[in-house]
Amino acid sequence: MNEKESTKDKIIKTASRLFQIQGYHATGLNQIIKESGAPKGSLYYHFPDGKEQLALESLQVTAKFVLNQIAEGLQKSSDPVIAIQSLIHDMAERFEKEGYEGGVPVASIALETSLISEPLRNACQSAYGNFQDAFTQKLLSSGLEEKRAIELGIVMNSMLEGAFLLSFTMGDSQPLRMVAKQIPVLLK
């Protein structure tokens, strides 16, 4: 990996973390530069269109990471109930270890920017669509009818987002564990 790629990766990683913790609007470019250790000029070199471009690339990297985590979790069992419950329990354990640092920054950017930035709204929509599709594909592979699998993919992603929000506000992984407990009922 060359120096420019390494610097760009540091900036994206720092921006992703700060967007998640502080939100899009409360995170300034100067803070990202300072915390990433990158020279100021490198931020504008890699992201000539500024903060929105940096947020877009951060979202894309984060969404790819989250999607890989979901896909890996869903591959742990051919039984969708076991696979989804296992994935959610893994998420709950990660939350317990990492707390606020281990959340999903897509949600914070989506909430703050969807009404003011079409490119960021589209990136969030794409990320959520991919997450939902991972659940849908798992359900389809187990023989579930397509319409029902699509609906349940959306429901599962929505439940997980809500459970993460409640876990953050409560400081407890119980909402995630409660969602996992309901998966067999949902997939009857």
N, C-alpha and C positions, 0 to 999 in steps of 0.2 A: 504494500500500500504506500503510495507516495505521500509527501507532506501535505499537499493540497487536499487530498481525500481525507486524511487524518484530521485536519483542521475543520473541514466541512462536517465530518461526522461528529466531532466534539461540539460544534455549534448546534447541530440538529439535536443531539442528545440533551444538551443543556436546555435548549429552547423547549423541547418536549416536556422535560421535567418541570420547568418553570410555568409553562402554560397550564399544566395539570394542577400544580400547587396553588398558583396565584391567579390563574385565569389569563386570557389573552390580553385584555386591556390593561391589567396591572403589571404586565411583564414588558419591560422596556428593552430596546436593543442594547443600550449601554450595560444593563445588568447581564444580559446574555453574553456579551463580549467579555465582561469582567469575570463572570463565573466559569466561562469556557476556557479562559486563558488565551483566547485567540486574538491576534492583532485586529484592530478596528477595520483596517482596510480589507481584511480577508472576509469579513461579513458582507461587505458591499460587493466584493469580487464574486463570491459564491451566490449571493442573493441580491442581484442588482435592482430587483423590484421591491426590496425592503421586507418589512415584517410579514406582510401577507404571503409573499412567496416562501419565506422561511416557515411560516405556519403550515402552508400547504405541503411542503416537503417533510416537515415534522409529522404531520398527520399521515402521510403516505408511509413513512418508515414505521410509525407506531402501529398503524392499521395492519401492515404486513406482519409485524411481530405478533400482534394479538391474534390475527388469523392463523398464523403458524401454531400458536399455543392451543387454539381451539381445535385445529385439525389434528395435532398430536394427541390431544386429550380424547378426541372422538375415536381415534384408532386403537385405543386401549382394549376395546371389546367389540365384538360383532353385535352384541345386544345393545340397542340404542339406549335403553334405560340405564344399564350399568355404565356405559360409556359416558353418557351425559351426567349422571350422578357423580361419577369419578372426576370428571372435568370440573364440576362445580365444587366438589370437596377440595380439589387441588387449588382452585381459586380462593376458597375460604382459608386454606392453610397459608397461601401466599399473602393474603390480606393480614392474617395474624402476625406473620413475620415482618412484613414490609409496611403495614398500615397505609397511610395516605400516599406513601411513595410508590405503592404498587397498584395504583388505580389505572383507570383508562382515560387518558387525556382527550380522547375523541369527544366525550360527553361535555367537558367544560368548554371546548372550542365551539361545539355545536350550539350549546345554549347561548353563548355570548355573541356569536357572529352570524348565525343563520339568516337573520333578518337584514344584515348590513353588507354581507359579502357573498355573492353568488358562487364564486370559486370555492370558498371555504365550505359553504353549505353543500355544494356538489361533492366535495371530497368527503365530508362527513356522511352524506347519503350513500356514497359508494362504499365506505368502510362498513357502515351498518348493513348494507345490502350483502356484502361479502360474508359478514359474520352470520347473518340469517341464512344465507345460502349454504354455509357449512352444516348447519343443523338440518336444513331441508334435505341436503344430499345424504346425510346419515340416515334420516328417516326413510327416504326413498329406497336406499340400499337394503333396508330391512323389510321392504314390501309395502310400505304405507302408500296409499293413494296420493297422487301428486297434489291435488288441491289441498288436502288435509295436511300434507307434509309442508307445503309452503306456509299455510296458516300457522302451523305449530313452530316453524322456524322463526317467524316473526314474534310469536308469543314467547318463545324461550329467550330470544334475545332481549325482548322487553322486560321479562321477569328478571333476567340477570342484571340489566342496567338499573332497574329499580332496586334490586337487592344490594347492588354496590352502593347506590346512593344512600339507602338506609344504613348499610354497614358503616359508611363514612360518618353519617350524622350520629349514629349510636356508638361509634368506636368499638364495634363488635361484629364478628363474622356470622352471628346467628341468622340474619336475614338470608344470607347465601345458603346456609345449611337448611333452612326451612324450604327454600326453593328446591333444593336437591331432593328433599323428602317428598315433594309433591310431583316429581317427574313420573313415577309409576301411575299415579292417578291421571295425570294429563295424557299419557300415552296409551291408556286403555283402549 
